[in-house]
Amino acid sequence: MSAIQACVRKTAPRGRETERVGPFLATYSPGTAHPMLNYAIPDDGARPTAAEIDALTEAYRRRGLLPRLEYFTDAAPDLENLLVAAGYGLERRVPLMTCTPAGFVDRPAPAGIRLRAPESGEDIRRMRSAQNTAFGEPAEIGDEEVERLKSATQTRHLLAEDVATGAVVGGGLALEIIDGTTEVAGIAMLEPYRGRGIAAALTARLTREAHEAGAHTAFLTPR
């Protein structure tokens, strides 16, 4: 679990501002107050004092952000009770899914759907627009975000395209491989295309490519 948490701790700062607050790495995404993009990650075994938790809370509040953490509880088993005592509430628990090369099971794309890497800035824009729409976020994607994603050369992006119409209907990504571990994330599909196995095919393709690039563990936390 520590290896997976370490991977998250190293990849989360990409494209974000960061700050050390006690045993926490606080991350802030410029230009958005979305809670999923602004959160803190604790050190393994973190047992912060009340003053350190208060300092973390204040760090987010002075930026107009919701104080929030994302972490694997096994990596810091005492932290939850300390946070609750300081006034934090449990948002939700999500399952952790992992895959090694030995356990990989392929899922081909269904007929009429093509999976491919984005080939241009416009491909990236359409992919991110589809992902945002699927997650209930604004569909408009600015030039700055397109350029940021283009420059993230160690992140693998994959889009799903309707062959008949050329429409981009979803996408996903695999983050940089850190010490043999990578996260598959952002798997999203427009509502009319759900239930056809496209998301499973996206996940499988990204996982296989990560394994081929040297990852011994790919993990995913469904939201």
Biotite code that builds the C-alpha atoms (Angstrom):
import biotite.structure as struc

atoms = struc.array([
    struc.Atom([0.000, 0.000, 0.000], chain_id="A", res_id=1, res_name="MET", atom_name="CA", element="C"),
    struc.Atom([2.872, 2.360, 0.752], chain_id="A", res_id=2, res_name="SER", atom_name="CA", element="C"),
    struc.Atom([4.111, 2.003, -2.841], chain_id="A", res_id=3, res_name="ALA", atom_name="CA", element="C"),
    struc.Atom([0.704, 2.997, -4.214], chain_id="A", res_id=4, res_name="ILE", atom_name="CA", element="C"),
    struc.Atom([0.417, 5.922, -1.795], chain_id="A", res_id=5, res_name="GLN", atom_name="CA", element="C"),
    struc.Atom([3.931, 7.035, -2.753], chain_id="A", res_id=6, res_name="ALA", atom_name="CA", element="C"),
    struc.Atom([2.940, 6.956, -6.419], chain_id="A", res_id=7, res_name="CYS", atom_name="CA", element="C"),
    struc.Atom([-0.044, 9.209, -5.707], chain_id="A", res_id=8, res_name="VAL", atom_name="CA", element="C"),
    struc.Atom([2.108, 11.547, -3.618], chain_id="A", res_id=9, res_name="ARG", atom_name="CA", element="C"),
    struc.Atom([4.553, 11.968, -6.511], chain_id="A", res_id=10, res_name="LYS", atom_name="CA", element="C"),
    struc.Atom([2.018, 12.323, -9.336], chain_id="A", res_id=11, res_name="THR", atom_name="CA", element="C"),
    struc.Atom([-0.603, 14.523, -7.650], chain_id="A", res_id=12, res_name="ALA", atom_name="CA", element="C"),
    struc.Atom([1.600, 17.661, -7.736], chain_id="A", res_id=13, res_name="PRO", atom_name="CA", element="C"),
    struc.Atom([1.876, 17.556, -11.547], chain_id="A", res_id=14, res_name="ARG", atom_name="CA", element="C"),
    struc.Atom([0.367, 20.812, -12.800], chain_id="A", res_id=15, res_name="GLY", atom_name="CA", element="C"),
    struc.Atom([-0.532, 21.930, -9.274], chain_id="A", res_id=16, res_name="ARG", atom_name="CA", element="C"),
    struc.Atom([0.853, 24.246, -6.645], chain_id="A", res_id=17, res_name="GLU", atom_name="CA", element="C"),
    struc.Atom([1.990, 22.457, -3.495], chain_id="A", res_id=18, res_name="THR", atom_name="CA", element="C"),
    struc.Atom([2.727, 23.332, 0.093], chain_id="A", res_id=19, res_name="GLU", atom_name="CA", element="C"),
    struc.Atom([4.051, 21.358, 3.047], chain_id="A", res_id=20, res_name="ARG", atom_name="CA", element="C"),
    struc.Atom([1.819, 21.658, 6.121], chain_id="A", res_id=21, res_name="VAL", atom_name="CA", element="C"),
    struc.Atom([3.034, 19.432, 8.945], chain_id="A", res_id=22, res_name="GLY", atom_name="CA", element="C"),
    struc.Atom([2.805, 15.798, 7.770], chain_id="A", res_id=23, res_name="PRO", atom_name="CA", element="C"),
    struc.Atom([0.639, 16.789, 4.777], chain_id="A", res_id=24, res_name="PHE", atom_name="CA", element="C"),
    struc.Atom([1.371, 17.591, 1.150], chain_id="A", res_id=25, res_name="LEU", atom_name="CA", element="C"),
    struc.Atom([-1.291, 20.152, 0.225], chain_id="A", res_id=26, res_name="ALA", atom_name="CA", element="C"),
    struc.Atom([-2.036, 20.446, -3.501], chain_id="A", res_id=27, res_name="THR", atom_name="CA", element="C"),
    struc.Atom([-3.885, 23.280, -5.233], chain_id="A", res_id=28, res_name="TYR", atom_name="CA", element="C"),
    struc.Atom([-5.050, 23.356, -8.863], chain_id="A", res_id=29, res_name="SER", atom_name="CA", element="C"),
    struc.Atom([-4.832, 26.865, -10.331], chain_id="A", res_id=30, res_name="PRO", atom_name="CA", element="C"),
    struc.Atom([-8.036, 28.206, -11.827], chain_id="A", res_id=31, res_name="GLY", atom_name="CA", element="C"),
    struc.Atom([-10.469, 25.760, -10.238], chain_id="A", res_id=32, res_name="THR", atom_name="CA", element="C"),
    struc.Atom([-12.024, 25.270, -6.826], chain_id="A", res_id=33, res_name="ALA", atom_name="CA", element="C"),
    struc.Atom([-13.201, 21.751, -7.678], chain_id="A", res_id=34, res_name="HIS", atom_name="CA", element="C"),
    struc.Atom([-12.655, 19.624, -4.543], chain_id="A", res_id=35, res_name="PRO", atom_name="CA", element="C"),
    struc.Atom([-11.480, 16.616, -6.558], chain_id="A", res_id=36, res_name="MET", atom_name="CA", element="C"),
    struc.Atom([-8.589, 18.740, -7.860], chain_id="A", res_id=37, res_name="LEU", atom_name="CA", element="C"),
    struc.Atom([-7.590, 20.363, -4.579], chain_id="A", res_id=38, res_name="ASN", atom_name="CA", element="C"),
    struc.Atom([-6.684, 18.036, -1.722], chain_id="A", res_id=39, res_name="TYR", atom_name="CA", element="C"),
    struc.Atom([-3.983, 17.060, 0.745], chain_id="A", res_id=40, res_name="ALA", atom_name="CA", element="C"),
    struc.Atom([-2.098, 13.779, 0.987], chain_id="A", res_id=41, res_name="ILE", atom_name="CA", element="C"),
    struc.Atom([-0.679, 12.646, 4.345], chain_id="A", res_id=42, res_name="PRO", atom_name="CA", element="C"),
    struc.Atom([2.688, 11.066, 4.969], chain_id="A", res_id=43, res_name="ASP", atom_name="CA", element="C"),
    struc.Atom([2.669, 7.363, 5.712], chain_id="A", res_id=44, res_name="ASP", atom_name="CA", element="C"),
    struc.Atom([1.814, 6.803, 9.357], chain_id="A", res_id=45, res_name="GLY", atom_name="CA", element="C"),
    struc.Atom([0.808, 10.451, 9.838], chain_id="A", res_id=46, res_name="ALA", atom_name="CA", element="C"),
    struc.Atom([-0.367, 11.367, 13.349], chain_id="A", res_id=47, res_name="ARG", atom_name="CA", element="C"),
    struc.Atom([-0.707, 15.146, 13.143], chain_id="A", res_id=48, res_name="PRO", atom_name="CA", element="C"),
    struc.Atom([-1.268, 17.378, 16.136], chain_id="A", res_id=49, res_name="THR", atom_name="CA", element="C"),
    struc.Atom([-4.458, 19.405, 16.428], chain_id="A", res_id=50, res_name="ALA", atom_name="CA", element="C"),
    struc.Atom([-2.422, 22.498, 15.534], chain_id="A", res_id=51, res_name="ALA", atom_name="CA", element="C"),
    struc.Atom([-1.141, 20.853, 12.333], chain_id="A", res_id=52, res_name="GLU", atom_name="CA", element="C"),
    struc.Atom([-4.661, 19.893, 11.289], chain_id="A", res_id=53, res_name="ILE", atom_name="CA", element="C"),
    struc.Atom([-5.824, 23.446, 12.005], chain_id="A", res_id=54, res_name="ASP", atom_name="CA", element="C"),
    struc.Atom([-2.970, 24.785, 9.872], chain_id="A", res_id=55, res_name="ALA", atom_name="CA", element="C"),
    struc.Atom([-4.000, 22.524, 6.988], chain_id="A", res_id=56, res_name="LEU", atom_name="CA", element="C"),
    struc.Atom([-7.612, 23.667, 7.295], chain_id="A", res_id=57, res_name="THR", atom_name="CA", element="C"),
    struc.Atom([-6.552, 27.305, 7.228], chain_id="A", res_id=58, res_name="GLU", atom_name="CA", element="C"),
    struc.Atom([-4.278, 26.752, 4.218], chain_id="A", res_id=59, res_name="ALA", atom_name="CA", element="C"),
    struc.Atom([-7.299, 25.718, 2.135], chain_id="A", res_id=60, res_name="TYR", atom_name="CA", element="C"),
    struc.Atom([-9.742, 28.229, 3.582], chain_id="A", res_id=61, res_name="ARG", atom_name="CA", element="C"),
    struc.Atom([-7.543, 31.221, 2.854], chain_id="A", res_id=62, res_name="ARG", atom_name="CA", element="C"),
    struc.Atom([-7.598, 30.142, -0.795], chain_id="A", res_id=63, res_name="ARG", atom_name="CA", element="C"),
    struc.Atom([-11.380, 29.792, -0.764], chain_id="A", res_id=64, res_name="GLY", atom_name="CA", element="C"),
    struc.Atom([-11.121, 26.003, -1.065], chain_id="A", res_id=65, res_name="LEU", atom_name="CA", element="C"),
    struc.Atom([-12.769, 23.148, 0.779], chain_id="A", res_id=66, res_name="LEU", atom_name="CA", element="C"),
    struc.Atom([-10.260, 21.537, 3.197], chain_id="A", res_id=67, res_name="PRO", atom_name="CA", element="C"),
    struc.Atom([-10.075, 17.970, 1.964], chain_id="A", res_id=68, res_name="ARG", atom_name="CA", element="C"),
    struc.Atom([-7.816, 14.903, 1.969], chain_id="A", res_id=69, res_name="LEU", atom_name="CA", element="C"),
    struc.Atom([-7.461, 11.868, -0.266], chain_id="A", res_id=70, res_name="GLU", atom_name="CA", element="C"),
    struc.Atom([-5.403, 8.917, 0.932], chain_id="A", res_id=71, res_name="TYR", atom_name="CA", element="C"),
    struc.Atom([-5.363, 5.171, 1.470], chain_id="A", res_id=72, res_name="PHE", atom_name="CA", element="C"),
    struc.Atom([-6.309, 4.532, 5.087], chain_id="A", res_id=73, res_name="THR", atom_name="CA", element="C"),
    struc.Atom([-3.945, 1.581, 5.446], chain_id="A", res_id=74, res_name="ASP", atom_name="CA", element="C"),
    struc.Atom([-1.035, 3.980, 4.868], chain_id="A", res_id=75, res_name="ALA", atom_name="CA", element="C"),
    struc.Atom([-2.082, 6.214, 7.780], chain_id="A", res_id=76, res_name="ALA", atom_name="CA", element="C"),
    struc.Atom([-4.412, 4.132, 9.988], chain_id="A", res_id=77, res_name="PRO", atom_name="CA", element="C"),
    struc.Atom([-4.571, 6.587, 12.908], chain_id="A", res_id=78, res_name="ASP", atom_name="CA", element="C"),
    struc.Atom([-5.347, 9.662, 10.833], chain_id="A", res_id=79, res_name="LEU", atom_name="CA", element="C"),
    struc.Atom([-9.089, 9.313, 10.319], chain_id="A", res_id=80, res_name="GLU", atom_name="CA", element="C"),
    struc.Atom([-9.960, 9.487, 14.006], chain_id="A", res_id=81, res_name="ASN", atom_name="CA", element="C"),
    struc.Atom([-7.717, 12.517, 14.455], chain_id="A", res_id=82, res_name="LEU", atom_name="CA", element="C"),
    struc.Atom([-9.379, 14.307, 11.542], chain_id="A", res_id=83, res_name="LEU", atom_name="CA", element="C"),
    struc.Atom([-12.885, 13.496, 12.774], chain_id="A", res_id=84, res_name="VAL", atom_name="CA", element="C"),
    struc.Atom([-11.970, 14.827, 16.220], chain_id="A", res_id=85, res_name="ALA", atom_name="CA", element="C"),
    struc.Atom([-10.886, 18.060, 14.521], chain_id="A", res_id=86, res_name="ALA", atom_name="CA", element="C"),
    struc.Atom([-14.249, 18.465, 12.780], chain_id="A", res_id=87, res_name="GLY", atom_name="CA", element="C"),
    struc.Atom([-13.644, 16.698, 9.460], chain_id="A", res_id=88, res_name="TYR", atom_name="CA", element="C"),
    struc.Atom([-16.260, 14.301, 8.102], chain_id="A", res_id=89, res_name="GLY", atom_name="CA", element="C"),
    struc.Atom([-15.865, 11.125, 6.097], chain_id="A", res_id=90, res_name="LEU", atom_name="CA", element="C"),
    struc.Atom([-16.870, 11.881, 2.520], chain_id="A", res_id=91, res_name="GLU", atom_name="CA", element="C"),
    struc.Atom([-16.810, 8.332, 1.235], chain_id="A", res_id=92, res_name="ARG", atom_name="CA", element="C"),
    struc.Atom([-14.724, 5.200, 0.950], chain_id="A", res_id=93, res_name="ARG", atom_name="CA", element="C"),
    struc.Atom([-13.911, 3.907, -2.508], chain_id="A", res_id=94, res_name="VAL", atom_name="CA", element="C"),
    struc.Atom([-12.523, 0.490, -3.438], chain_id="A", res_id=95, res_name="PRO", atom_name="CA", element="C"),
    struc.Atom([-8.951, 0.163, -4.612], chain_id="A", res_id=96, res_name="LEU", atom_name="CA", element="C"),
    struc.Atom([-8.583, -1.990, -7.707], chain_id="A", res_id=97, res_name="MET", atom_name="CA", element="C"),
    struc.Atom([-5.163, -3.276, -8.799], chain_id="A", res_id=98, res_name="THR", atom_name="CA", element="C"),
    struc.Atom([-3.895, -5.258, -11.750], chain_id="A", res_id=99, res_name="CYS", atom_name="CA", element="C"),
    struc.Atom([-0.576, -6.993, -12.382], chain_id="A", res_id=100, res_name="THR", atom_name="CA", element="C"),
    struc.Atom([0.545, -8.373, -15.754], chain_id="A", res_id=101, res_name="PRO", atom_name="CA", element="C"),
    struc.Atom([-0.261, -11.896, -14.546], chain_id="A", res_id=102, res_name="ALA", atom_name="CA", element="C"),
    struc.Atom([-3.819, -10.925, -13.659], chain_id="A", res_id=103, res_name="GLY", atom_name="CA", element="C"),
    struc.Atom([-4.568, -8.869, -16.766], chain_id="A", res_id=104, res_name="PHE", atom_name="CA", element="C"),
    struc.Atom([-7.745, -9.706, -18.707], chain_id="A", res_id=105, res_name="VAL", atom_name="CA", element="C"),
    struc.Atom([-8.227, -7.935, -22.035], chain_id="A", res_id=106, res_name="ASP", atom_name="CA", element="C"),
    struc.Atom([-11.477, -6.237, -23.059], chain_id="A", res_id=107, res_name="ARG", atom_name="CA", element="C"),
    struc.Atom([-11.720, -5.341, -26.767], chain_id="A", res_id=108, res_name="PRO", atom_name="CA", element="C"),
    struc.Atom([-13.613, -2.259, -27.873], chain_id="A", res_id=109, res_name="ALA", atom_name="CA", element="C"),
    struc.Atom([-17.154, -2.980, -29.109], chain_id="A", res_id=110, res_name="PRO", atom_name="CA", element="C"),
    struc.Atom([-18.015, -2.745, -32.790], chain_id="A", res_id=111, res_name="ALA", atom_name="CA", element="C"),
    struc.Atom([-18.197, 0.810, -34.066], chain_id="A", res_id=112, res_name="GLY", atom_name="CA", element="C"),
    struc.Atom([-15.827, 2.237, -31.448], chain_id="A", res_id=113, res_name="ILE", atom_name="CA", element="C"),
    struc.Atom([-12.169, 3.094, -32.035], chain_id="A", res_id=114, res_name="ARG", atom_name="CA", element="C"),
    struc.Atom([-9.701, 3.615, -29.186], chain_id="A", res_id=115, res_name="LEU", atom_name="CA", element="C"),
    struc.Atom([-6.727, 5.804, -30.010], chain_id="A", res_id=116, res_name="ARG", atom_name="CA", element="C"),
    struc.Atom([-4.298, 8.284, -28.520], chain_id="A", res_id=117, res_name="ALA", atom_name="CA", element="C"),
    struc.Atom([-5.106, 11.962, -29.158], chain_id="A", res_id=118, res_name="PRO", atom_name="CA", element="C"),
    struc.Atom([-3.250, 13.176, -32.223], chain_id="A", res_id=119, res_name="GLU", atom_name="CA", element="C"),
    struc.Atom([-3.756, 16.930, -31.894], chain_id="A", res_id=120, res_name="SER", atom_name="CA", element="C"),
    struc.Atom([-4.733, 19.691, -29.529], chain_id="A", res_id=121, res_name="GLY", atom_name="CA", element="C"),
    struc.Atom([-8.271, 19.494, -30.871], chain_id="A", res_id=122, res_name="GLU", atom_name="CA", element="C"),
    struc.Atom([-8.390, 15.777, -30.052], chain_id="A", res_id=123, res_name="ASP", atom_name="CA", element="C"),
    struc.Atom([-7.332, 16.600, -26.492], chain_id="A", res_id=124, res_name="ILE", atom_name="CA", element="C"),
    struc.Atom([-9.967, 19.315, -26.265], chain_id="A", res_id=125, res_name="ARG", atom_name="CA", element="C"),
    struc.Atom([-12.736, 16.993, -27.472], chain_id="A", res_id=126, res_name="ARG", atom_name="CA", element="C"),
    struc.Atom([-11.596, 14.171, -25.178], chain_id="A", res_id=127, res_name="MET", atom_name="CA", element="C"),
    struc.Atom([-11.482, 16.401, -22.085], chain_id="A", res_id=128, res_name="ARG", atom_name="CA", element="C"),
    struc.Atom([-14.832, 17.926, -23.023], chain_id="A", res_id=129, res_name="SER", atom_name="CA", element="C"),
    struc.Atom([-16.396, 14.463, -23.170], chain_id="A", res_id=130, res_name="ALA", atom_name="CA", element="C"),
    struc.Atom([-14.814, 13.497, -19.846], chain_id="A", res_id=131, res_name="GLN", atom_name="CA", element="C"),
    struc.Atom([-16.002, 16.690, -18.156], chain_id="A", res_id=132, res_name="ASN", atom_name="CA", element="C"),
    struc.Atom([-19.516, 16.238, -19.495], chain_id="A", res_id=133, res_name="THR", atom_name="CA", element="C"),
    struc.Atom([-19.584, 12.640, -18.269], chain_id="A", res_id=134, res_name="ALA", atom_name="CA", element="C"),
    struc.Atom([-18.491, 13.799, -14.800], chain_id="A", res_id=135, res_name="PHE", atom_name="CA", element="C"),
    struc.Atom([-21.091, 16.585, -14.724], chain_id="A", res_id=136, res_name="GLY", atom_name="CA", element="C"),
    struc.Atom([-18.531, 19.367, -15.205], chain_id="A", res_id=137, res_name="GLU", atom_name="CA", element="C"),
    struc.Atom([-18.492, 22.277, -17.703], chain_id="A", res_id=138, res_name="PRO", atom_name="CA", element="C"),
    struc.Atom([-17.675, 21.039, -21.187], chain_id="A", res_id=139, res_name="ALA", atom_name="CA", element="C"),
    struc.Atom([-15.630, 24.079, -22.222], chain_id="A", res_id=140, res_name="GLU", atom_name="CA", element="C"),
    struc.Atom([-11.885, 23.391, -22.326], chain_id="A", res_id=141, res_name="ILE", atom_name="CA", element="C"),
    struc.Atom([-9.541, 26.375, -22.506], chain_id="A", res_id=142, res_name="GLY", atom_name="CA", element="C"),
    struc.Atom([-6.324, 26.621, -24.493], chain_id="A", res_id=143, res_name="ASP", atom_name="CA", element="C"),
    struc.Atom([-4.271, 26.659, -21.288], chain_id="A", res_id=144, res_name="GLU", atom_name="CA", element="C"),
    struc.Atom([-5.592, 23.255, -20.240], chain_id="A", res_id=145, res_name="GLU", atom_name="CA", element="C"),
    struc.Atom([-5.003, 21.836, -23.712], chain_id="A", res_id=146, res_name="VAL", atom_name="CA", element="C"),
    struc.Atom([-1.383, 23.015, -23.641], chain_id="A", res_id=147, res_name="GLU", atom_name="CA", element="C"),
    struc.Atom([-0.906, 21.645, -20.115], chain_id="A", res_id=148, res_name="ARG", atom_name="CA", element="C"),
    struc.Atom([-2.138, 18.214, -21.173], chain_id="A", res_id=149, res_name="LEU", atom_name="CA", element="C"),
    struc.Atom([-0.010, 18.263, -24.327], chain_id="A", res_id=150, res_name="LYS", atom_name="CA", element="C"),
    struc.Atom([3.069, 18.965, -22.239], chain_id="A", res_id=151, res_name="SER", atom_name="CA", element="C"),
    struc.Atom([2.390, 16.063, -19.851], chain_id="A", res_id=152, res_name="ALA", atom_name="CA", element="C"),
    struc.Atom([4.407, 13.672, -21.977], chain_id="A", res_id=153, res_name="THR", atom_name="CA", element="C"),
    struc.Atom([4.670, 10.967, -19.318], chain_id="A", res_id=154, res_name="GLN", atom_name="CA", element="C"),
    struc.Atom([0.889, 10.647, -19.061], chain_id="A", res_id=155, res_name="THR", atom_name="CA", element="C"),
    struc.Atom([-0.875, 8.315, -21.491], chain_id="A", res_id=156, res_name="ARG", atom_name="CA", element="C"),
    struc.Atom([-4.191, 9.599, -22.819], chain_id="A", res_id=157, res_name="HIS", atom_name="CA", element="C"),
    struc.Atom([-6.671, 7.435, -24.688], chain_id="A", res_id=158, res_name="LEU", atom_name="CA", element="C"),
    struc.Atom([-9.927, 8.515, -26.305], chain_id="A", res_id=159, res_name="LEU", atom_name="CA", element="C"),
    struc.Atom([-12.949, 6.575, -27.516], chain_id="A", res_id=160, res_name="ALA", atom_name="CA", element="C"),
    struc.Atom([-14.332, 7.594, -30.903], chain_id="A", res_id=161, res_name="GLU", atom_name="CA", element="C"),
    struc.Atom([-17.593, 6.718, -32.635], chain_id="A", res_id=162, res_name="ASP", atom_name="CA", element="C"),
    struc.Atom([-16.405, 5.438, -36.011], chain_id="A", res_id=163, res_name="VAL", atom_name="CA", element="C"),
    struc.Atom([-19.643, 6.346, -37.789], chain_id="A", res_id=164, res_name="ALA", atom_name="CA", element="C"),
    struc.Atom([-19.805, 9.973, -36.643], chain_id="A", res_id=165, res_name="THR", atom_name="CA", element="C"),
    struc.Atom([-16.250, 10.765, -35.628], chain_id="A", res_id=166, res_name="GLY", atom_name="CA", element="C"),
    struc.Atom([-17.518, 11.988, -32.252], chain_id="A", res_id=167, res_name="ALA", atom_name="CA", element="C"),
    struc.Atom([-15.251, 11.577, -29.243], chain_id="A", res_id=168, res_name="VAL", atom_name="CA", element="C"),
    struc.Atom([-17.459, 9.878, -26.662], chain_id="A", res_id=169, res_name="VAL", atom_name="CA", element="C"),
    struc.Atom([-15.094, 9.327, -23.737], chain_id="A", res_id=170, res_name="GLY", atom_name="CA", element="C"),
    struc.Atom([-11.560, 8.944, -22.558], chain_id="A", res_id=171, res_name="GLY", atom_name="CA", element="C"),
    struc.Atom([-9.133, 8.007, -19.832], chain_id="A", res_id=172, res_name="GLY", atom_name="CA", element="C"),
    struc.Atom([-5.494, 8.209, -18.855], chain_id="A", res_id=173, res_name="LEU", atom_name="CA", element="C"),
    struc.Atom([-2.645, 6.411, -17.161], chain_id="A", res_id=174, res_name="ALA", atom_name="CA", element="C"),
    struc.Atom([-0.308, 8.560, -15.124], chain_id="A", res_id=175, res_name="LEU", atom_name="CA", element="C"),
    struc.Atom([3.471, 8.465, -15.007], chain_id="A", res_id=176, res_name="GLU", atom_name="CA", element="C"),
    struc.Atom([4.965, 5.167, -13.860], chain_id="A", res_id=177, res_name="ILE", atom_name="CA", element="C"),
    struc.Atom([6.628, 5.635, -10.458], chain_id="A", res_id=178, res_name="ILE", atom_name="CA", element="C"),
    struc.Atom([8.797, 2.751, -9.223], chain_id="A", res_id=179, res_name="ASP", atom_name="CA", element="C"),
    struc.Atom([6.748, 0.296, -11.277], chain_id="A", res_id=180, res_name="GLY", atom_name="CA", element="C"),
    struc.Atom([3.348, 1.647, -10.207], chain_id="A", res_id=181, res_name="THR", atom_name="CA", element="C"),
    struc.Atom([0.856, 3.738, -12.179], chain_id="A", res_id=182, res_name="THR", atom_name="CA", element="C"),
    struc.Atom([-2.677, 5.004, -11.728], chain_id="A", res_id=183, res_name="GLU", atom_name="CA", element="C"),
    struc.Atom([-5.387, 4.575, -14.361], chain_id="A", res_id=184, res_name="VAL", atom_name="CA", element="C"),
    struc.Atom([-7.817, 7.449, -13.941], chain_id="A", res_id=185, res_name="ALA", atom_name="CA", element="C"),
    struc.Atom([-10.380, 9.720, -15.553], chain_id="A", res_id=186, res_name="GLY", atom_name="CA", element="C"),
    struc.Atom([-12.282, 6.868, -17.211], chain_id="A", res_id=187, res_name="ILE", atom_name="CA", element="C"),
    struc.Atom([-15.452, 8.571, -18.433], chain_id="A", res_id=188, res_name="ALA", atom_name="CA", element="C"),
    struc.Atom([-18.122, 7.906, -21.045], chain_id="A", res_id=189, res_name="MET", atom_name="CA", element="C"),
    struc.Atom([-20.939, 10.052, -22.386], chain_id="A", res_id=190, res_name="LEU", atom_name="CA", element="C"),
    struc.Atom([-24.272, 8.748, -21.144], chain_id="A", res_id=191, res_name="GLU", atom_name="CA", element="C"),
    struc.Atom([-25.652, 7.475, -24.511], chain_id="A", res_id=192, res_name="PRO", atom_name="CA", element="C"),
    struc.Atom([-22.580, 5.240, -24.856], chain_id="A", res_id=193, res_name="TYR", atom_name="CA", element="C"),
    struc.Atom([-22.583, 3.689, -21.396], chain_id="A", res_id=194, res_name="ARG", atom_name="CA", element="C"),
    struc.Atom([-23.305, 0.015, -20.777], chain_id="A", res_id=195, res_name="GLY", atom_name="CA", element="C"),
    struc.Atom([-21.583, -1.155, -23.954], chain_id="A", res_id=196, res_name="ARG", atom_name="CA", element="C"),
    struc.Atom([-18.201, -2.108, -22.501], chain_id="A", res_id=197, res_name="GLY", atom_name="CA", element="C"),
    struc.Atom([-16.349, 0.927, -23.850], chain_id="A", res_id=198, res_name="ILE", atom_name="CA", element="C"),
    struc.Atom([-15.092, 2.033, -20.441], chain_id="A", res_id=199, res_name="ALA", atom_name="CA", element="C"),
    struc.Atom([-13.870, -1.496, -19.720], chain_id="A", res_id=200, res_name="ALA", atom_name="CA", element="C"),
    struc.Atom([-12.025, -1.512, -23.049], chain_id="A", res_id=201, res_name="ALA", atom_name="CA", element="C"),
    struc.Atom([-10.438, 1.877, -22.281], chain_id="A", res_id=202, res_name="LEU", atom_name="CA", element="C"),
    struc.Atom([-9.313, 0.651, -18.876], chain_id="A", res_id=203, res_name="THR", atom_name="CA", element="C"),
    struc.Atom([-7.904, -2.584, -20.284], chain_id="A", res_id=204, res_name="ALA", atom_name="CA", element="C"),
    struc.Atom([-6.001, -0.844, -23.089], chain_id="A", res_id=205, res_name="ARG", atom_name="CA", element="C"),
    struc.Atom([-4.438, 1.718, -20.752], chain_id="A", res_id=206, res_name="LEU", atom_name="CA", element="C"),
    struc.Atom([-3.525, -1.018, -18.271], chain_id="A", res_id=207, res_name="THR", atom_name="CA", element="C"),
    struc.Atom([-1.951, -3.210, -20.943], chain_id="A", res_id=208, res_name="ARG", atom_name="CA", element="C"),
    struc.Atom([0.092, -0.316, -22.324], chain_id="A", res_id=209, res_name="GLU", atom_name="CA", element="C"),
    struc.Atom([1.264, 0.582, -18.819], chain_id="A", res_id=210, res_name="ALA", atom_name="CA", element="C"),
    struc.Atom([2.374, -3.006, -18.240], chain_id="A", res_id=211, res_name="HIS", atom_name="CA", element="C"),
    struc.Atom([4.181, -3.020, -21.587], chain_id="A", res_id=212, res_name="GLU", atom_name="CA", element="C"),
    struc.Atom([5.946, 0.197, -20.531], chain_id="A", res_id=213, res_name="ALA", atom_name="CA", element="C"),
    struc.Atom([7.268, -1.454, -17.373], chain_id="A", res_id=214, res_name="GLY", atom_name="CA", element="C"),
    struc.Atom([4.562, -1.059, -14.715], chain_id="A", res_id=215, res_name="ALA", atom_name="CA", element="C"),
    struc.Atom([4.178, -4.080, -12.454], chain_id="A", res_id=216, res_name="HIS", atom_name="CA", element="C"),
    struc.Atom([1.074, -2.620, -10.796], chain_id="A", res_id=217, res_name="THR", atom_name="CA", element="C"),
    struc.Atom([-1.716, -0.514, -12.250], chain_id="A", res_id=218, res_name="ALA", atom_name="CA", element="C"),
    struc.Atom([-4.372, 0.730, -9.867], chain_id="A", res_id=219, res_name="PHE", atom_name="CA", element="C"),
    struc.Atom([-7.714, 2.451, -10.165], chain_id="A", res_id=220, res_name="LEU", atom_name="CA", element="C"),
    struc.Atom([-10.098, 3.984, -7.639], chain_id="A", res_id=221, res_name="THR", atom_name="CA", element="C"),
    struc.Atom([-13.615, 4.083, -9.135], chain_id="A", res_id=222, res_name="PRO", atom_name="CA", element="C"),
    struc.Atom([-15.595, 7.204, -8.251], chain_id="A", res_id=223, res_name="ARG", atom_name="CA", element="C"),
])
